[in-house]
Amino acid sequence: MARRLVPGPKTTSWGYLGISLNNVLYTVNAYVPARRNRLLYAPSFFASWITIELAWFHLIWQVALTGVAAALGAFRHRPGRIGLALMVANWVGLAVTIKHSIDARREIHEAFVDLRHERGAAKGLPVTVTRNIAYQRVAGKELRLDIWAPATPPADGERRPALVQIHGGGWTIGDKREQGRLIMKKMASEGWVCCNVNYRLSPGATFPDHLVDCKRAVAWLRQHADEYGIDPGFIAVTGGSAGGHLAALVALTAADPSLQPGFEDADTSVQAAVPFYGVYDFTNRNGGWPADTLRLFIEPIVMKAYLADEPERFAQASPLDQVHADAPPFLVIHGDRDTLAPLVDARDFVARLRAVADQPVYYLELHGAQHAFEIFPSLRAGRVIDAAAHFLDAVHTAYLASGHELDPATVEAEVDAELGDLDAPVVS
């Protein structure tokens, strides 16, 4: 008797039901990821992240699978029909997630609600990348950076703005090659010189080592301004997750010599900051982290200290405690489903910074976005990167218009002008 090469309708029916249940669980998790459970925290994030940012892909393969199941007779039996009902409900959930990505344009508009004017055409310059340039030796290690820059040299007398990108990875993992590619390619094609930096990682490094290295990179870039055609008066900083945390601290601690050992007098100021889904507190004062995050991770691995014993060190590591009037213009970007970097801390940081800063502070909250939402080149990622590019270009334009200064009113006017043609997360 010939052996059956494909499963029968009943087997297919049960298999399809199992797959449907699995898909529904993933989509439900995308909407309500685990935020407090220590065991489910990481797997829930990854499942939510993959479901949200690859929703189009999931929808396509699930529709294709349903077609195959129908051809194999899965829906002749009750389990298959139940599975189909679950799958259709799942498609509705995925469709809503996709709509959230599409709505990023509207959210950007609401974030910059007073914008009126149109931006000039993008330059679209070819980009070259120079990799693994050593910018310092420390603790027996050579730290390196990559330079992304326009392939065409600057015109006579032209000085280009610069952007420092800081990768994430929970202060323990990550590399300059893995993150920030979208924004660096975008800005370099617009005439900027971009620098993606590596820094020491825990547990070998202890905070503030990570921050010190990033500030050293800013100082190095300013010292090599002539070599790369950079305007040393305009350097911006960006980064995601732990990189967003470090970017915020770089922007807020320029005058702190205790964070610049051996280069206390170097100018590490930045003229704009764009932290993506950053961490803004090392004390969990708002209760956004799982209860054991401090005890099991921040204290023993990153800080190597106890909050109760050395609160001043944890305050130094918390952007919430470092806000001040002289902070540069900020664009803070965060997703409202972020499970790794608490949304409540991002909102608190923006409120505190706005209360004291002379320069404008913009906040872009993306509905339906998880942590690391711009790692994949998606519709939402493209629009948010465009918004960040508009913001950076606007601050630079204001800097030039004010005679190489940053007048807050001019910054606001130029941001309005740059982003006025966008009609989309919620910025307030």
C-alpha positions as CSV (number, residue, x, y, z in Angstrom):
1,M,0.0,0.0,0.0
2,A,1.3,3.4,-0.9
3,R,2.3,5.6,2.0
4,R,0.4,9.0,2.3
5,L,2.8,11.8,1.4
6,V,0.7,14.6,2.8
7,P,-1.4,14.7,6.0
8,G,-5.1,13.9,5.8
9,P,-7.8,16.5,6.3
10,K,-8.3,15.7,10.0
11,T,-4.6,15.9,10.8
12,T,-4.3,19.1,8.9
13,S,-7.4,20.5,10.7
14,W,-5.8,19.9,14.1
15,G,-2.4,21.2,13.0
16,Y,-4.0,24.4,11.6
17,L,-5.8,24.9,14.9
18,G,-2.6,24.6,16.8
19,I,-0.8,27.1,14.6
20,S,-3.8,29.5,14.9
21,L,-3.7,29.4,18.7
22,N,0.1,30.0,18.6
23,N,-0.4,33.1,16.3
24,V,-3.2,34.5,18.5
25,L,-1.0,34.2,21.6
26,Y,1.8,36.1,19.8
27,T,-0.6,38.9,18.7
28,V,-2.2,39.2,22.2
29,N,1.3,39.4,23.7
30,A,2.1,42.2,21.2
31,Y,-0.8,44.2,22.7
32,V,-0.2,43.3,26.3
33,P,3.4,42.2,26.8
34,A,4.7,41.1,30.2
35,R,6.1,44.1,32.0
36,R,6.6,42.9,35.5
37,N,7.2,39.1,35.4
38,R,11.0,38.5,35.7
39,L,10.8,35.2,33.8
40,L,8.5,36.3,31.0
41,Y,10.0,39.8,30.6
42,A,12.7,39.1,28.0
43,P,10.8,36.4,25.9
44,S,7.7,38.5,25.9
45,F,9.6,41.5,24.6
46,F,11.2,39.6,21.7
47,A,7.8,38.0,20.8
48,S,6.1,41.3,20.9
49,W,8.9,43.1,18.9
50,I,8.9,40.5,16.1
51,T,5.1,40.5,15.9
52,I,4.7,44.3,15.7
53,E,7.6,45.2,13.5
54,L,7.1,42.2,11.1
55,A,3.3,42.4,11.1
56,W,3.1,42.6,7.3
57,F,5.3,39.5,6.9
58,H,3.2,37.5,9.5
59,L,-0.1,38.5,7.7
60,I,1.2,37.3,4.3
61,W,2.5,33.9,5.5
62,Q,-0.6,33.3,7.5
63,V,-2.9,34.0,4.6
64,A,-0.7,31.7,2.4
65,L,-0.8,29.0,5.1
66,T,-4.6,29.3,5.2
67,G,-4.8,28.7,1.5
68,V,-2.7,25.6,1.8
69,A,-4.8,24.3,4.7
70,A,-8.0,24.9,2.7
71,A,-6.6,22.9,-0.3
72,L,-5.8,20.0,2.1
73,G,-9.3,20.0,3.4
74,A,-8.6,21.3,6.9
75,F,-11.9,23.2,7.1
76,R,-14.0,20.1,6.6
77,H,-13.5,19.4,10.3
78,R,-14.5,21.4,13.3
79,P,-10.9,22.1,14.7
80,G,-10.0,23.6,11.3
81,R,-13.0,25.8,11.3
82,I,-12.3,27.0,14.9
83,G,-8.7,27.6,13.8
84,L,-9.9,29.7,10.8
85,A,-12.1,31.8,13.1
86,L,-9.1,32.4,15.4
87,M,-6.9,33.2,12.4
88,V,-9.3,35.8,11.1
89,A,-9.4,37.4,14.5
90,N,-5.6,37.4,14.5
91,W,-5.5,39.1,11.2
92,V,-7.7,41.9,12.5
93,G,-5.1,42.3,15.4
94,L,-2.2,42.4,12.9
95,A,-4.1,44.8,10.7
96,V,-4.5,47.2,13.7
97,T,-0.8,46.9,14.4
98,I,0.0,47.8,10.8
99,K,-2.4,50.8,11.0
100,H,-0.4,52.0,14.0
101,S,2.7,52.0,11.9
102,I,1.0,53.9,9.1
103,D,-0.3,56.4,11.6
104,A,3.2,57.4,12.5
105,R,3.0,60.2,10.0
106,R,-0.1,61.6,11.7
107,E,1.6,61.2,15.1
108,I,4.7,63.1,13.9
109,H,2.4,66.0,12.8
110,E,0.7,66.0,16.2
111,A,4.1,66.1,17.9
112,F,5.0,69.2,16.0
113,V,1.5,70.7,15.9
114,D,2.5,74.2,15.0
115,L,4.6,73.4,11.9
116,R,3.7,75.3,8.8
117,H,6.4,75.5,6.2
118,E,8.0,73.0,3.8
119,R,11.5,71.7,3.8
120,G,13.8,71.9,0.9
121,A,14.5,68.9,-1.3
122,A,16.7,66.1,0.1
123,K,20.3,66.2,-1.1
124,G,20.7,62.4,-1.7
125,L,24.5,62.5,-1.6
126,P,26.5,59.3,-2.1
127,V,27.9,58.0,1.2
128,T,31.2,56.5,2.2
129,V,32.0,54.6,5.4
130,T,35.5,54.5,7.0
131,R,35.5,51.8,9.6
132,N,37.4,51.0,12.8
133,I,39.2,54.2,13.5
134,A,40.8,54.1,17.0
135,Y,39.7,57.0,19.1
136,Q,41.2,56.0,22.5
137,R,43.1,53.3,24.4
138,V,41.8,52.6,27.8
139,A,41.9,49.7,30.3
140,G,44.1,47.6,27.9
141,K,41.5,48.0,25.1
142,E,41.5,50.0,21.9
143,L,38.1,51.6,21.2
144,R,37.0,52.3,17.7
145,L,34.5,54.2,15.7
146,D,33.1,54.3,12.1
147,I,32.7,57.5,10.1
148,W,29.8,57.8,7.6
149,A,30.2,60.9,5.4
150,P,29.3,62.2,2.0
151,A,31.5,60.8,-0.7
152,T,31.9,64.3,-2.2
153,P,34.4,66.5,-0.3
154,P,33.1,69.7,1.2
155,A,33.3,72.9,-0.8
156,D,36.0,75.4,0.0
157,G,35.2,76.9,3.4
158,E,32.3,74.5,4.0
159,R,32.0,72.9,7.4
160,R,29.6,70.1,7.9
161,P,27.5,69.3,11.0
162,A,28.3,66.1,12.8
163,L,26.2,63.4,14.5
164,V,27.5,60.9,17.1
165,Q,25.5,57.6,17.3
166,I,25.7,55.4,20.4
167,H,24.5,51.8,20.2
168,G,22.4,50.1,22.8
169,G,22.5,46.6,24.3
170,G,21.8,47.1,28.0
171,W,25.3,48.4,28.6
172,T,26.6,44.8,28.3
173,I,26.4,43.8,24.7
174,G,26.1,45.5,21.2
175,D,28.4,46.9,18.6
176,K,28.6,50.0,16.4
177,R,27.9,47.8,13.3
178,E,24.5,46.7,14.5
179,Q,22.5,49.9,15.2
180,G,22.0,53.4,13.9
181,R,22.5,52.5,10.3
182,L,19.2,54.1,9.1
183,I,19.8,57.5,10.7
184,M,23.5,57.6,9.8
185,K,22.9,56.8,6.2
186,K,20.1,59.4,6.1
187,M,22.1,62.2,7.7
188,A,25.3,61.4,5.7
189,S,23.3,61.6,2.5
190,E,22.1,65.0,3.7
191,G,25.6,66.3,4.1
192,W,26.4,65.4,7.7
193,V,29.4,63.6,9.0
194,C,28.2,60.7,11.3
195,C,30.2,58.8,13.8
196,N,29.1,55.4,15.2
197,V,31.1,54.6,18.4
198,N,32.0,51.6,20.5
199,Y,32.5,51.9,24.2
200,R,33.4,49.7,27.1
201,L,30.8,47.3,28.2
202,S,29.8,45.8,31.5
203,P,30.4,43.7,33.5
204,G,34.0,44.6,32.6
205,A,33.1,48.3,32.7
206,T,31.5,50.0,35.6
207,F,29.3,53.1,35.1
208,P,30.4,55.9,34.3
209,D,33.0,54.1,32.1
210,H,30.4,53.8,29.3
211,L,29.6,57.5,29.4
212,V,33.2,58.6,29.7
213,D,34.0,56.8,26.5
214,C,31.1,58.4,24.6
215,K,32.2,61.8,25.8
216,R,35.7,61.0,24.7
217,A,34.4,60.2,21.3
218,V,32.7,63.6,21.1
219,A,36.0,65.3,22.1
220,W,37.9,63.2,19.5
221,L,35.5,64.2,16.8
222,R,35.9,67.9,17.7
223,Q,39.7,67.5,17.8
224,H,39.6,66.0,14.3
225,A,37.2,68.5,12.8
226,D,39.6,69.8,10.2
227,E,40.4,66.3,9.0
228,Y,36.8,65.4,8.3
229,G,35.5,68.9,7.3
230,I,33.3,69.1,10.4
231,D,32.1,72.3,12.1
232,P,33.4,71.8,15.6
233,G,30.6,74.2,16.8
234,F,27.8,71.8,15.9
235,I,27.8,68.2,17.0
236,A,24.6,66.3,17.8
237,V,24.1,63.0,19.6
238,T,21.7,60.1,19.2
239,G,21.3,56.5,20.2
240,G,18.8,53.8,21.2
241,S,18.0,52.1,24.5
242,A,21.2,52.1,26.5
243,G,22.5,54.3,23.7
244,G,19.6,56.6,24.2
245,H,20.4,56.8,27.9
246,L,24.1,57.6,27.2
247,A,23.1,60.1,24.5
248,A,20.9,61.9,27.0
249,L,23.7,62.0,29.5
250,V,26.3,63.2,27.0
251,A,23.9,66.1,26.2
252,L,23.3,66.9,29.9
253,T,26.8,66.5,31.4
254,A,29.1,68.6,29.1
255,A,30.4,70.7,32.0
256,D,31.1,67.9,34.5
257,P,34.8,67.3,34.8
258,S,34.3,64.2,37.0
259,L,33.0,62.4,33.9
260,Q,36.0,63.4,31.8
261,P,39.0,62.0,33.6
262,G,42.2,62.9,31.8
263,F,40.4,65.3,29.4
264,E,38.6,67.6,31.9
265,D,39.1,70.7,29.7
266,A,37.9,69.2,26.5
267,D,34.7,70.5,24.9
268,T,32.2,67.7,25.0
269,S,29.1,69.8,24.5
270,V,26.5,68.8,21.9
271,Q,24.1,71.1,20.2
272,A,21.1,68.7,19.8
273,A,20.1,65.3,21.2
274,V,17.7,62.6,19.8
275,P,17.4,59.7,22.2
276,F,15.4,56.7,20.9
277,Y,13.6,54.6,23.5
278,G,16.1,55.6,26.1
279,V,16.5,54.7,29.8
280,Y,16.1,57.8,32.0
281,D,16.3,56.5,35.5
282,F,18.6,54.0,37.4
283,T,16.5,54.0,40.6
284,N,13.1,52.7,39.4
285,R,11.4,55.6,41.2
286,N,8.4,55.4,38.9
287,G,8.1,51.6,39.2
288,G,8.5,50.9,35.5
289,W,10.9,48.0,35.7
290,P,10.4,44.5,37.1
291,A,11.0,44.5,40.8
292,D,14.3,42.7,40.7
293,T,16.0,44.7,37.9
294,L,18.0,46.9,40.3
295,R,19.0,44.0,42.5
296,L,19.9,41.5,39.8
297,F,21.2,43.7,37.0
298,I,21.8,47.4,37.5
299,E,23.5,47.2,40.9
300,P,25.7,44.2,40.5
301,I,26.5,44.4,36.8
302,V,26.3,48.0,35.6
303,M,26.9,50.1,38.7
304,K,28.7,47.6,41.0
305,A,27.2,49.5,43.9
306,Y,24.0,49.5,46.0
307,L,21.5,52.3,45.5
308,A,20.9,52.5,49.3
309,D,24.7,53.0,49.9
310,E,25.6,55.4,47.0
311,P,22.5,57.2,45.9
312,E,24.6,60.0,44.4
313,R,26.1,57.7,41.9
314,F,22.7,56.4,40.7
315,A,21.6,60.1,40.4
316,Q,24.6,60.8,38.3
317,A,23.6,57.9,36.0
318,S,19.9,59.0,35.8
319,P,19.0,61.6,33.2
320,L,16.0,62.4,35.3
321,D,18.4,63.9,37.9
322,Q,20.6,65.7,35.4
323,V,18.2,68.1,33.7
324,H,19.2,71.7,33.8
325,A,18.5,75.0,32.0
326,D,21.4,74.8,29.6
327,A,20.4,71.5,28.0
328,P,20.5,71.5,24.2
329,P,17.4,71.1,22.1
330,F,16.0,67.5,22.6
331,L,13.7,65.3,20.5
332,V,12.8,62.3,22.7
333,I,11.3,59.3,20.9
334,H,9.5,56.4,22.6
335,G,7.0,53.7,21.9
336,D,3.9,53.3,24.1
337,R,4.4,49.5,24.2
338,D,8.0,49.6,25.2
339,T,8.7,46.8,27.8
340,L,12.5,47.3,28.2
341,A,12.7,51.1,28.7
342,P,9.8,52.3,30.8
343,L,7.5,54.7,29.0
344,V,6.6,56.4,32.4
345,D,10.3,57.4,32.7
346,A,10.4,58.9,29.2
347,R,7.3,61.0,30.0
348,D,8.8,62.0,33.4
349,F,12.1,63.0,31.8
350,V,10.4,65.2,29.2
351,A,8.3,66.9,31.8
352,R,11.3,67.6,34.0
353,L,13.4,68.8,31.2
354,R,10.7,71.1,29.8
355,A,10.3,72.6,33.3
356,V,13.8,73.9,33.4
357,A,15.4,73.9,29.9
358,D,15.8,77.2,28.0
359,Q,15.8,75.3,24.7
360,P,12.8,73.5,23.3
361,V,12.1,69.9,24.1
362,Y,10.0,67.8,21.7
363,Y,8.5,64.5,22.5
364,L,7.3,61.9,20.0
365,E,5.3,59.0,21.5
366,L,4.5,56.3,19.0
367,H,1.3,54.4,19.4
368,G,1.8,50.6,19.1
369,A,5.6,50.7,18.9
370,Q,7.8,48.4,20.9
371,H,11.4,48.8,22.0
372,A,14.0,48.9,19.1
373,F,11.2,49.6,16.6
374,E,13.5,51.2,14.0
375,I,16.0,48.2,13.8
376,F,13.9,46.9,10.9
377,P,13.5,49.2,7.9
378,S,9.7,49.5,8.2
379,L,7.2,52.2,7.2
380,R,7.2,53.5,10.7
381,A,11.0,53.4,11.0
382,G,11.4,55.4,7.8
383,R,9.0,58.1,8.9
384,V,10.5,58.5,12.3
385,I,14.0,58.6,10.9
386,D,12.8,61.3,8.5
387,A,11.3,63.3,11.4
388,A,14.6,63.0,13.4
389,A,16.5,64.1,10.3
390,H,14.2,67.1,9.9
391,F,14.6,68.0,13.6
392,L,18.4,67.8,13.4
393,D,18.5,69.8,10.2
394,A,16.2,72.4,11.7
395,V,18.4,72.9,14.8
396,H,21.5,73.2,12.6
397,T,19.7,75.8,10.4
398,A,18.8,77.7,13.5
399,Y,22.4,77.5,14.6
400,L,23.6,79.1,11.3
401,A,20.8,81.7,11.3
402,S,21.7,82.8,14.8
403,G,25.4,83.3,14.0
404,H,26.6,79.9,15.3
405,E,24.5,80.2,18.4
406,L,21.4,78.4,19.5
407,D,18.6,81.0,20.1
408,P,15.6,79.1,21.4
409,A,13.1,81.1,19.5
410,T,15.0,80.5,16.3
411,V,15.2,76.8,17.0
412,E,11.5,76.6,17.4
413,A,10.9,78.6,14.2
414,E,13.2,76.4,12.2
415,V,11.8,73.1,13.6
416,D,8.4,74.5,12.6
417,A,9.7,75.2,9.1
418,E,11.4,71.8,8.7
419,L,8.5,69.7,9.8
420,G,5.6,71.6,8.5
421,D,5.0,69.5,5.5
422,L,4.5,66.3,7.5
423,D,1.0,65.2,8.2
424,A,1.5,62.6,10.8
425,P,3.2,59.8,16.9
426,V,2.0,61.9,19.5
427,V,4.4,64.8,20.1
428,S,3.4,67.4,22.6
